[in-house]
Structures are given as C-alpha cells and as structure tokens.
C-alpha cells in the first residue's frame, strides 16, 4: 500500500527564534519513499540538515518574528501487513549485549530506571524472560494508564505516569521503557506516524505517535503499550533514549504553537 504522511505546524514568534526540528521519515525507510517528505516554511527561510548522535535526520532553522508555517508531506510504500510478533525472541545476558545497545539500559531524562527498578522486579520478576516479559510490561502499562489528551504534560516522567495512572502515548512508552531497562532489557523510545489503517471507526484526532523498541534475540522489535496490538502502516521518524531526544520541535525563545495538524492516510500509488 501507499501512505501519505505529513504535518502543518504554525508558530507565532515575537522575535527571531532558532529551532531544531525532527520531522522527516527515518532514513531506514528512505527506499520506501515514493514521494520525498521535504520540510518547507512560509515565509521561506534557510534550513540546514544534520544527523544527530542517534542517526535521526534533523533540520535547523530560525523562524522570523511573526507567523511561520512549517509543513511537509510525502508518500511511503508499505507492506500493508500487521507488525511481526516473535514470541521466541530471547533476552540477552547483559554481558552478551552489543556495545551500541548499552546506552538504552541507562536511566534518562524521562525514564528514571532507578526509581522504578524495585517496582519492575516486583511486577515482572516472575515472568518468562524475553518476548513474554516485554509483553507482560506492555500489558500492565496498557491497563495501568488511562489515555487522555487532557493529561498530557511536557515534563511528565515515567515515574510520574506510574503514580498518576493517566497520560498520552509518550507516557505509555516512557513507563514501558523504564521498566524494560530496569529488567536489563535495552529499550529505546520511538516517534512517528501511526494512522488508523485496518482499524474500525470511530477515529480520533490524528497526532504523532510514541512507542518503543526492545532488543531481543539479536534484533530490535517494535512494541506499543498504548495500542498493545500489531498495527498496519507504522512509519518511524526518530529514535532516542526518550522523548527529549526526538522532540518534533525544540525552540530557543518565546513562541506560541497556533496550529498543529498531522495526517497519515492510505492513497493510490502516485502516477
């Protein structure tokens, strides 16, 4: 299938404001881009690009004083199949983990592994290591947190999400990531597009989605405690230790986000 993805962000800035943006589809999907997802601005301003330490494609710009529209749209080829489930994927002993996975065992800004370590072992220490243990984490988080946009908070951490029991998709992912790391399973936060393809209506408002990947059986595997089921058409934008590493926009100055629109829809192949 082909999926059109895109966004439109409108910022009001009282003065020129530097911005870092993480808004492109991840390079691992580059060969799937039937139509590239270029980032553009109105009014037009120079944009430079770079890769961060996690390999994410980032943009850098300075929004002028006044209103700036940042937008982008592309078409991605996708298999149209639900995500794979590999229930026999094993958990690696820490001493056998590849070096590049070790950073994803550590506490980070929004995932306070130390604060949740004893809780994690109390809840999941009896579960079968490997895929079943990560799935048990997802099952718990899915049932423990009640979803609601009114509960979103830019500063909310995994421990706070656990205590409050409410949040949005990033809070589900942060809590699951923190639990997995406490259980010696490398876990990294992911953000991207996830539409309602293959799901029954009614459909909620579209937003960027947050989920995570766990390292099991020599590979990174996708898990989504918010939805807690294999989905169709998930499109990665960025990965990192937590949401602080993959924020769609990091701004250095006073501004107001006046409009925020995201879309991801199945479309006919481009001519």
C-alpha positions as a LaTeX table, in Angstrom:
\begin{tabular}{lrrr}
\hline
Residue & $x$ (\AA) & $y$ (\AA) & $z$ (\AA) \\
\hline
Unk1 & 0.00 & 0.00 & 0.00 \\
Unk2 & 0.93 & 3.68 & $-0.24$ \\
Unk3 & 0.50 & 6.02 & 2.71 \\
Unk4 & 0.51 & 9.80 & 2.50 \\
Unk5 & 2.04 & 11.32 & 5.63 \\
Unk6 & 2.52 & 14.93 & 6.57 \\
Unk7 & 2.12 & 17.79 & 9.00 \\
Unk8 & 1.42 & 21.51 & 9.27 \\
Unk9 & 2.75 & 23.47 & 12.25 \\
Unk10 & 2.07 & 27.16 & 12.74 \\
Unk11 & 4.27 & 29.13 & 15.16 \\
Unk12 & 3.85 & 32.73 & 16.30 \\
Unk13 & 7.18 & 34.22 & 17.45 \\
Unk14 & 7.60 & 37.74 & 18.88 \\
Unk15 & 11.25 & 37.75 & 17.77 \\
Unk16 & 13.55 & 35.61 & 15.57 \\
Unk17 & 13.62 & 32.16 & 17.18 \\
Unk18 & 16.13 & 29.35 & 16.47 \\
Unk19 & 14.51 & 25.92 & 16.12 \\
Unk20 & 15.64 & 22.31 & 15.86 \\
Unk21 & 13.15 & 20.07 & 14.05 \\
Unk22 & 12.81 & 16.28 & 13.82 \\
Unk23 & 10.09 & 15.96 & 11.19 \\
Unk24 & 11.37 & 13.69 & 8.41 \\
Unk25 & 10.67 & 9.99 & 7.96 \\
Unk26 & 13.57 & 7.94 & 9.36 \\
Unk27 & 16.44 & 7.10 & 7.00 \\
Unk28 & 15.70 & 3.38 & 7.42 \\
Unk29 & 12.55 & 3.99 & 5.32 \\
Unk30 & 14.37 & 6.03 & 2.65 \\
Unk31 & 13.96 & 3.34 & $-0.02$ \\
Unk32 & 10.20 & 3.28 & 0.70 \\
Unk33 & 9.69 & 6.97 & $-0.09$ \\
Unk34 & 7.64 & 7.15 & $-3.29$ \\
Unk35 & 7.43 & 10.93 & $-2.79$ \\
Unk36 & 10.07 & 12.59 & $-0.54$ \\
Unk37 & 8.85 & 14.41 & 2.58 \\
Unk38 & 10.68 & 17.74 & 2.27 \\
Unk39 & 10.25 & 20.28 & 5.08 \\
Unk40 & 9.23 & 23.74 & 3.84 \\
Unk41 & 8.43 & 27.05 & 5.53 \\
Unk42 & 6.25 & 30.06 & 4.81 \\
Unk43 & 7.77 & 32.59 & 4.74 \\
Unk44 & 10.73 & 30.80 & 3.23 \\
Unk45 & 13.81 & 30.66 & 5.46 \\
Unk46 & 17.09 & 28.73 & 5.11 \\
Unk47 & 17.01 & 25.20 & 6.54 \\
Unk48 & 20.14 & 23.16 & 7.17 \\
Unk49 & 20.11 & 19.44 & 7.94 \\
Unk50 & 22.26 & 17.17 & 10.08 \\
Unk51 & 22.23 & 13.73 & 11.70 \\
Unk52 & 22.18 & 13.57 & 15.47 \\
Unk53 & 24.04 & 11.03 & 17.60 \\
Unk54 & 21.20 & 8.52 & 17.18 \\
Unk55 & 21.20 & 8.79 & 13.38 \\
Unk56 & 17.98 & 10.82 & 13.20 \\
Unk57 & 17.63 & 13.32 & 10.34 \\
Unk58 & 17.21 & 16.77 & 11.87 \\
Unk59 & 16.58 & 20.27 & 10.50 \\
Unk60 & 17.84 & 23.59 & 11.83 \\
Unk61 & 16.28 & 26.99 & 11.12 \\
Unk62 & 15.49 & 30.38 & 12.60 \\
Unk63 & 11.84 & 31.39 & 12.47 \\
Unk64 & 11.40 & 35.12 & 11.84 \\
Unk65 & 9.32 & 37.38 & 14.05 \\
Unk66 & 5.63 & 36.89 & 13.32 \\
Unk67 & 3.85 & 33.81 & 11.99 \\
Unk68 & 5.76 & 30.90 & 10.42 \\
Unk69 & 4.17 & 27.84 & 8.83 \\
Unk70 & 6.32 & 24.68 & 8.80 \\
Unk71 & 4.93 & 21.85 & 6.68 \\
Unk72 & 5.85 & 18.69 & 4.86 \\
Unk73 & 4.19 & 15.80 & 3.06 \\
Unk74 & 5.36 & 12.59 & 1.43 \\
Unk75 & 4.16 & 9.19 & 0.26 \\
Unk76 & 5.57 & 6.00 & 1.79 \\
Unk77 & 5.36 & 2.50 & 0.35 \\
Unk78 & 4.37 & $-0.06$ & 2.99 \\
Unk79 & 3.79 & $-3.82$ & 3.01 \\
Unk80 & 0.27 & $-3.37$ & 4.36 \\
Unk81 & 0.89 & $-6.28$ & 6.75 \\
Unk82 & 0.46 & $-6.22$ & 10.54 \\
Unk83 & 3.68 & $-5.94$ & 12.53 \\
Unk84 & 5.55 & $-9.17$ & 13.17 \\
Unk85 & 5.38 & $-10.93$ & 16.53 \\
Unk86 & 8.36 & $-13.12$ & 17.53 \\
Unk87 & 7.38 & $-14.76$ & 20.79 \\
Unk88 & 10.55 & $-16.87$ & 20.97 \\
Unk89 & 12.90 & $-13.85$ & 20.86 \\
Unk90 & 15.23 & $-14.33$ & 23.82 \\
Unk91 & 16.58 & $-11.89$ & 26.38 \\
Unk92 & 20.36 & $-11.46$ & 26.26 \\
Unk93 & 22.53 & $-11.53$ & 29.39 \\
Unk94 & 23.92 & $-8.04$ & 29.89 \\
Unk95 & 27.49 & $-9.27$ & 29.32 \\
Unk96 & 26.50 & $-10.51$ & 25.84 \\
Unk97 & 24.77 & $-7.33$ & 24.65 \\
Unk98 & 26.33 & $-5.34$ & 21.77 \\
Unk99 & 28.02 & $-2.14$ & 22.93 \\
Unk100 & 25.66 & 0.10 & 20.97 \\
Unk101 & 22.67 & $-1.19$ & 22.96 \\
Unk102 & 24.12 & $-0.43$ & 26.40 \\
Unk103 & 23.09 & 3.25 & 26.46 \\
Unk104 & 19.50 & 2.03 & 26.25 \\
Unk105 & 19.87 & 0.26 & 29.61 \\
Unk106 & 20.56 & 3.52 & 31.41 \\
Unk107 & 18.27 & 5.99 & 33.11 \\
Unk108 & 17.41 & 9.08 & 31.03 \\
Unk109 & 15.55 & 12.39 & 31.33 \\
Unk110 & 12.04 & 10.91 & 31.25 \\
Unk111 & 12.78 & 7.27 & 32.16 \\
Unk112 & 14.03 & 7.08 & 35.76 \\
Unk113 & 15.10 & 3.46 & 35.84 \\
Unk114 & 16.44 & 3.64 & 39.39 \\
Unk115 & 13.15 & 4.91 & 40.81 \\
Unk116 & 11.19 & 2.12 & 39.13 \\
Unk117 & 13.65 & $-0.77$ & 39.46 \\
Unk118 & 12.15 & $-2.45$ & 42.53 \\
Unk119 & 8.61 & $-1.97$ & 41.22 \\
Unk120 & 9.65 & $-3.56$ & 37.91 \\
Unk121 & 11.13 & $-6.64$ & 39.56 \\
Unk122 & 8.16 & $-6.98$ & 41.90 \\
Unk123 & 5.74 & $-6.83$ & 38.96 \\
Unk124 & 7.64 & $-8.79$ & 36.32 \\
Unk125 & 10.42 & $-10.75$ & 38.00 \\
Unk126 & 8.32 & $-13.92$ & 37.85 \\
Unk127 & 7.63 & $-13.66$ & 34.10 \\
Unk128 & 9.45 & $-15.61$ & 31.41 \\
Unk129 & 12.48 & $-13.64$ & 30.15 \\
Unk130 & 12.47 & $-12.43$ & 26.57 \\
Unk131 & 9.43 & $-11.52$ & 24.49 \\
Unk132 & 6.91 & $-12.75$ & 27.12 \\
Unk133 & 8.45 & $-10.42$ & 29.74 \\
Unk134 & 8.31 & $-7.37$ & 27.45 \\
Unk135 & 4.74 & $-8.25$ & 26.51 \\
Unk136 & 3.87 & $-8.51$ & 30.20 \\
Unk137 & 5.27 & $-4.99$ & 30.65 \\
Unk138 & 3.13 & $-3.74$ & 27.75 \\
Unk139 & 0.01 & $-5.47$ & 29.12 \\
Unk140 & 0.50 & $-3.87$ & 32.52 \\
Unk141 & 1.19 & $-0.37$ & 31.17 \\
Unk142 & $-1.73$ & $-0.60$ & 28.75 \\
Unk143 & $-4.10$ & $-1.35$ & 31.62 \\
Unk144 & $-2.47$ & 0.89 & 34.23 \\
Unk145 & $-2.55$ & 4.18 & 32.30 \\
Unk146 & $-5.83$ & 5.79 & 31.22 \\
Unk147 & $-5.43$ & 7.68 & 27.96 \\
Unk148 & $-6.47$ & 11.32 & 27.67 \\
Unk149 & $-5.03$ & 14.36 & 25.88 \\
Unk150 & $-6.05$ & 16.47 & 28.86 \\
Unk151 & $-3.44$ & 14.55 & 30.87 \\
Unk152 & $-0.53$ & 15.46 & 28.56 \\
Unk153 & 2.32 & 17.32 & 30.22 \\
Unk154 & 5.65 & 18.12 & 28.59 \\
Unk155 & 7.58 & 17.45 & 31.80 \\
Unk156 & 5.86 & 14.20 & 32.86 \\
Unk157 & 8.28 & 11.35 & 33.57 \\
Unk158 & 7.80 & 7.59 & 33.67 \\
Unk159 & 7.64 & 7.53 & 37.47 \\
Unk160 & 5.01 & 10.29 & 37.44 \\
Unk161 & 2.98 & 8.42 & 34.81 \\
Unk162 & 3.11 & 5.33 & 37.04 \\
Unk163 & 1.92 & 7.28 & 40.09 \\
Unk164 & $-0.77$ & 9.26 & 38.27 \\
Unk165 & $-2.10$ & 6.42 & 36.07 \\
Unk166 & $-3.08$ & 8.81 & 33.24 \\
Unk167 & $-1.32$ & 10.12 & 30.16 \\
Unk168 & $-0.80$ & 10.01 & 26.42 \\
Unk169 & 1.14 & 7.66 & 24.15 \\
Unk170 & 4.55 & 9.06 & 25.14 \\
Unk171 & 3.76 & 8.32 & 28.81 \\
Unk172 & 2.87 & 4.70 & 27.99 \\
Unk173 & 6.14 & 4.35 & 26.08 \\
Unk174 & 8.26 & 6.05 & 28.77 \\
Unk175 & 6.92 & 3.81 & 31.52 \\
Unk176 & 7.43 & 0.64 & 29.46 \\
Unk177 & 10.94 & 1.74 & 28.50 \\
Unk178 & 11.86 & 2.41 & 32.13 \\
Unk179 & 10.50 & $-0.97$ & 33.25 \\
Unk180 & 12.37 & $-2.82$ & 30.48 \\
Unk181 & 15.66 & $-1.10$ & 31.30 \\
Unk182 & 15.19 & $-1.93$ & 34.99 \\
Unk183 & 14.79 & $-5.56$ & 33.89 \\
Unk184 & 18.09 & $-5.39$ & 31.91 \\
Unk185 & 16.35 & $-5.26$ & 28.52 \\
Unk186 & 17.63 & $-2.47$ & 26.22 \\
Unk187 & 14.72 & $-0.24$ & 25.21 \\
Unk188 & 14.59 & 2.92 & 23.09 \\
Unk189 & 11.85 & 5.47 & 22.54 \\
Unk190 & 10.39 & 5.94 & 19.04 \\
Unk191 & 8.18 & 8.54 & 17.43 \\
Unk192 & 6.45 & 8.65 & 14.06 \\
Unk193 & 3.22 & 8.27 & 12.18 \\
Unk194 & 0.55 & 5.71 & 13.07 \\
Unk195 & $-2.80$ & 6.04 & 11.35 \\
Unk196 & $-5.99$ & 4.04 & 11.75 \\
Unk197 & $-5.40$ & 1.75 & 8.76 \\
Unk198 & $-7.09$ & $-1.59$ & 9.40 \\
Unk199 & $-8.89$ & $-0.33$ & 12.50 \\
Unk200 & $-12.67$ & 0.08 & 12.86 \\
Unk201 & $-14.14$ & 3.58 & 13.29 \\
Unk202 & $-14.69$ & 5.93 & 15.02 \\
Unk203 & $-11.28$ & 7.53 & 14.60 \\
Unk204 & $-9.77$ & 10.07 & 16.97 \\
Unk205 & $-7.83$ & 13.18 & 16.00 \\
Unk206 & $-4.51$ & 12.43 & 14.30 \\
Unk207 & $-1.24$ & 13.10 & 16.11 \\
Unk208 & 2.34 & 11.90 & 16.02 \\
Unk209 & 2.62 & 8.62 & 17.92 \\
Unk210 & 5.06 & 7.34 & 20.54 \\
Unk211 & 6.09 & 3.69 & 21.01 \\
Unk212 & 9.31 & 1.82 & 21.82 \\
Unk213 & 11.68 & $-0.87$ & 20.62 \\
Unk214 & 13.23 & $-3.61$ & 22.76 \\
Unk215 & 16.41 & $-5.52$ & 21.93 \\
Unk216 & 15.70 & $-9.26$ & 21.98 \\
Unk217 & 17.17 & $-12.18$ & 20.05 \\
Unk218 & 19.77 & $-10.05$ & 18.30 \\
Unk219 & 17.29 & $-7.55$ & 16.86 \\
Unk220 & 15.22 & $-4.51$ & 17.80 \\
Unk221 & 11.48 & $-5.24$ & 17.94 \\
Unk222 & 8.54 & $-2.83$ & 17.97 \\
Unk223 & 6.22 & $-2.70$ & 21.00 \\
Unk224 & 3.31 & $-0.31$ & 21.55 \\
Unk225 & 1.83 & $-0.33$ & 25.06 \\
Unk226 & $-0.71$ & 2.37 & 24.14 \\
Unk227 & $-2.41$ & 0.23 & 21.47 \\
Unk228 & $-0.96$ & $-3.13$ & 22.58 \\
Unk229 & $-1.58$ & $-4.94$ & 19.32 \\
Unk230 & 0.18 & $-5.35$ & 15.93 \\
Unk231 & $-0.72$ & $-2.43$ & 13.67 \\
Unk232 & $-0.52$ & $-1.68$ & 9.95 \\
Unk233 & 1.38 & 1.25 & 8.47 \\
Unk234 & 3.55 & 2.39 & 11.38 \\
Unk235 & 6.17 & 4.80 & 9.97 \\
Unk236 & 9.22 & 5.67 & 12.07 \\
Unk237 & 10.56 & 9.22 & 12.23 \\
Unk238 & 13.14 & 9.10 & 15.04 \\
Unk239 & 14.59 & 7.05 & 17.88 \\
Unk240 & 16.34 & 8.04 & 21.09 \\
Unk241 & 16.65 & 7.49 & 24.83 \\
Unk242 & 13.28 & 9.16 & 25.43 \\
Unk243 & 11.07 & 11.95 & 24.06 \\
Unk244 & 13.70 & 14.60 & 24.83 \\
Unk245 & 15.89 & 13.17 & 22.06 \\
Unk246 & 13.16 & 13.12 & 19.39 \\
Unk247 & 11.07 & 16.24 & 20.03 \\
Unk248 & 9.45 & 17.34 & 16.77 \\
Unk249 & 10.39 & 20.95 & 17.55 \\
Unk250 & 12.85 & 22.33 & 20.07 \\
Unk251 & 12.60 & 26.11 & 20.21 \\
Unk252 & 15.02 & 28.61 & 21.75 \\
Unk253 & 12.78 & 31.56 & 22.54 \\
Unk254 & 9.22 & 32.57 & 23.38 \\
Unk255 & 6.66 & 31.26 & 20.87 \\
Unk256 & 3.11 & 30.02 & 20.55 \\
Unk257 & 2.13 & 26.90 & 18.62 \\
Unk258 & $-1.01$ & 28.26 & 16.95 \\
Unk259 & $-1.85$ & 25.24 & 14.81 \\
Unk260 & $-0.85$ & 21.57 & 14.79 \\
Unk261 & $-2.12$ & 19.18 & 12.12 \\
Unk262 & $-0.86$ & 15.68 & 11.25 \\
Unk263 & $-2.15$ & 13.25 & 8.62 \\
Unk264 & $-1.46$ & 9.68 & 7.55 \\
Unk265 & $-3.84$ & 8.11 & 5.04 \\
Unk266 & $-3.80$ & 5.26 & 2.55 \\
Unk267 & $-3.76$ & 6.64 & $-1.00$ \\
Unk268 & $-3.48$ & 5.36 & $-4.57$ \\
Unk269 & 0.06 & 4.92 & $-5.91$ \\
Unk270 & 1.50 & 8.13 & $-7.40$ \\
Unk271 & 1.32 & 8.30 & $-11.19$ \\
\hline
\end{tabular}
